[in-house]
């Protein structure tokens, strides 16, 4: 393979929105040919498996227009605060969405959502030793206005993933990873500040107009 394999020769930005941008890259392949690859830029996201003392996971039911369906998900959010660490973003989302804090945090899993067409990546955390946060709640906007919450026993959540009832990718990975971690006594989980090279750079630096 040559040293210049997969070089990006040129980039054309077609759309730049509030959350995503869409671009086309001209990429040199290992055989020397040039191919066009359409890519969605995304700031990345974090999610939280909030596990209480009874081994129940907090799930959120929220409408998602892209798939025209209500999905069961974890508390989660975009990495859209410039300079905010992923761990701080996870704690903020847990507090803002469901009014919960946690004393014990760990990294469960890192993943790309669809690496063939987007740089979107997410990190899922495990939060334990939960407590209520003293904050004033206001119903969220748009799709968040009718969110529902449910505490689901971890074993039941795993069964719902395998039955195809929980289909959100972040939630499915987080739930299954939690079951594996529990079986190992939570002994080998990474610390909250573990390196995350996959985090998109768009969430680390200010974007220019």
Buried (B, 14 or more C-beta within 10 A) or exposed (E): EEEEEEEEEEEEEEEEEEEBBBBBBBBBEEEEEEEEEEBBBBBBBBBBBBBBEEBBBBBBEBBEEEEEEBBBBBBBBBBBEEEBBBBEBBBBBBBBBBBBBBEEBBBBBBBBBEEEEBBBBBBBBBBBEBEEBEEEEEEEEEEEEEBEEEEBEBEBBBBBBEEEEBBBBBBBBBBBBBBEBBEEEBEEBBEBEEEBEBBBEBBBEEEEE
